[in-house]
Amino acid sequence: MELSLRINGLRLEREESLQDVASSVGVSKAHIWEIEKGRTDNPSMGLVKRLADHFNVSLSYLVSEDIEAPDA
């Protein structure tokens, strides 16, 4: 599952607005919308970490990292 879908799903599950998430992680509402729509190709690792912290999930979960993959 893509980062965009995970963030959108977590936000909706928690019944938060784009602005709620944006304010929590220190970016604009438009930037969160762009991430959710997959229009941001490469968000910074700092932002991804703040999003993981906000949603109380691991970085691995958020970026769909396969820790069993040979290159992990």
Contact map, one row per residue, 1 for C-alpha under 8 A:
111011000000000000000000000000000000000000000000000000000000000100000000
111111000000000000000000000000000000000000000000000000000000001100000000
111111100000000000000000000000000011000000000000000000000000011100000000
011111110000000000000000000000000011110000000000000000000000000000000000
111111111000000000000000000000000001000000000000000000000000000000000000
111111111100000000000000000000000000000000000000000000000000010000000000
001111111110000000000000000000000001000000000000000000000000010000000000
000111111111000000000000000000000001000000000000000000000000000000000000
000011111111100000000000000000000000000000000000000000000000000000000000
000001111111110000000000000000000000000000000000000000100000000000000000
000000111111111111001000000000000000000000000000000000100000000000000000
000000011111111110000000000000000000000000000000000000000000000000000000
000000001111111100000000000000000000000000000000000000000000000000000000
000000000111111100000000000000000000000000000000000000000000000000000000
000000000011111110000000000000000000000000000000000000000000000000000000
000000000011111111111000000000000000000000000000000000000000000000000000
000000000011001111111000000000000000000000000000000000000000000000000000
000000000010000111111100000010011000000000000000000000000000000000000000
000000000000000111111110000110000000000000000000000000000000000000000000
000000000000000111111111000000000000000000000000000000000000000000000000
000000000010000111111111100010010000000000000000001001000000000000000000
000000000000000001111111111110110000000000000000000000000000000000000000
000000000000000000111111111110000000000000000000000000000000000000000000
000000000000000000011111110000000000000000000000000001000000000000000000
000000000000000000001111111000000000000000000010011001000000000000000000
000000000000000000000111111100000000000000000000000000000000000000000000
000000000000000000000110111110110000000000000000000000000000000000000000
000000000000000000100110011111110000000000000000000000000000000000000000
000000000000000001101110001111111000000000000000000000000000000000000000
000000000000000000000000000111111100000000000000000000000000000000000000
000000000000000000000100001111111110000000000000000000000000000000000000
000000000000000001001100001111111111000000000000000000000000000000000000
000000000000000001000000000011111111100000000000000000000000000000000000
000000000000000000000000000001111111111100000000000000000000000000000000
001100000000000000000000000000111111111100100000000000000000000000000000
001110110000000000000000000000011111111000000000000000000000000000000000
000100000000000000000000000000001111111100000000000000000000000000000000
000100000000000000000000000000000111111110000000000000000000000000000000
000000000000000000000000000000000111111110000000000000000000000000000000
000000000000000000000000000000000110111111100000000000000000000000000000
000000000000000000000000000000000000011111100000000000000000000000000000
000000000000000000000000000000000000000111110000000000000000000000000000
000000000000000000000000000000000010000111111011000000000000000000000000
000000000000000000000000000000000000000001111111000000000000000000000000
000000000000000000000000000000000000000000111111100000000000000000000000
000000000000000000000000000000000000000000011111110000000000000000000000
000000000000000000000000100000000000000000111111111000000000000000000000
000000000000000000000000000000000000000000111111111100000010010000000000
000000000000000000000000000000000000000000001111111110000010000000000000
000000000000000000000000100000000000000000000111111111000000000000000000
000000000000000000001000100000000000000000000011111111100000000000000000
000000000000000000000000000000000000000000000001111111111110010000000000
000000000000000000000000000000000000000000000000111111111100000000000000
000000000000000000001001100000000000000000000000011111111000000000000000
000000000110000000000000000000000000000000000000001111111000000000000000
000000000000000000000000000000000000000000000000000111111100000000000000
000000000000000000000000000000000000000000000000000111111110110000000000
000000000000000000000000000000000000000000000000000110011111110000000000
000000000000000000000000000000000000000000000001100100001111111000000000
000000000000000000000000000000000000000000000000000000000111111111100000
000000000000000000000000000000000000000000000000000000001111111110000000
001001100000000000000000000000000000000000000001000100001111111110000000
011000000000000000000000000000000000000000000000000000000011111110000000
111000000000000000000000000000000000000000000000000000000001111111000000
000000000000000000000000000000000000000000000000000000000001111111100000
000000000000000000000000000000000000000000000000000000000001000111111001
000000000000000000000000000000000000000000000000000000000001000011111001
000000000000000000000000000000000000000000000000000000000000000001111101
000000000000000000000000000000000000000000000000000000000000000001111111
000000000000000000000000000000000000000000000000000000000000000000011111
000000000000000000000000000000000000000000000000000000000000000000001111
000000000000000000000000000000000000000000000000000000000000000001111111
